[in-house]
Amino acid sequence: MGKVLAVCISEKKGTQKKNIQEANFIEDFGIEKDAHAGKWHRQVSLLSYEKIEDFRNRGAEVKDGAFGENLVVSGFDFKNLPIGTRFRCNDVVLELTQIGKECHHGCEIFQKMGDCIMPREGVFTKVLHGGRIKVGDELVIQED
C-alpha cells in the first residue's frame, strides 16, 4: 500500500513538472493538461518518494516533479514490480507498462549531480480507468 505525496503535470514537454495537488486521469489518455498524455504506453509516470529522498540525501535539491514524474508515491519500490502490475487509487486504475527509460544526459539534474534516478527508478503506466487522484490518497496493487 502506498500514499500519493504529489500529483504533477507540465503543460509543455521538456519542462519540469509542478505539483498541482489533484488531477483528472482520463482513460487511455493520461492526466488532463499534462504534456505527456496521449494514446501511448507512457501516459502516467510514477516515482518512489523513498528513492527521491535517497537522492536528496546525496545533495540534490529537487522539488516534486523535477524528474518528470506525475505521481510521487511512498511505500513502493516500483522498479521491482512486474510489467502488467495494476494499481488502483480511488476509481483510477493504472497498468505498469515500462520500467525505466533512456536518459538524455542533457537533463538539468544529470548536469548538476552526474546522475539521475528517473531512468532506473521511474516507471510508466497507462490509464485503464479514469477518475481523480489527489495528494493523500491511497494507491494499492489491484489483485485480480
Secondary structure as GFF3:
##gff-version 3
##sequence-region A 1 144
A	DSSP	beta_strand	2	9	.	.	.	ID=ss1
A	DSSP	beta_strand	18	19	.	.	.	ID=ss2
A	DSSP	beta_strand	22	26	.	.	.	ID=ss3
A	DSSP	beta_strand	30	31	.	.	.	ID=ss4
A	DSSP	beta_strand	44	48	.	.	.	ID=ss5
A	DSSP	alpha_helix	49	57	.	.	.	ID=ss6
A	DSSP	beta_strand	71	74	.	.	.	ID=ss7
A	DSSP	three_ten_helix	78	80	.	.	.	ID=ss8
A	DSSP	beta_strand	86	89	.	.	.	ID=ss9
A	DSSP	beta_strand	92	99	.	.	.	ID=ss10
A	DSSP	alpha_helix	108	113	.	.	.	ID=ss11
A	DSSP	alpha_helix	118	121	.	.	.	ID=ss12
A	DSSP	beta_strand	123	129	.	.	.	ID=ss13
A	DSSP	beta_strand	131	134	.	.	.	ID=ss14
A	DSSP	beta_strand	138	141	.	.	.	ID=ss15
###
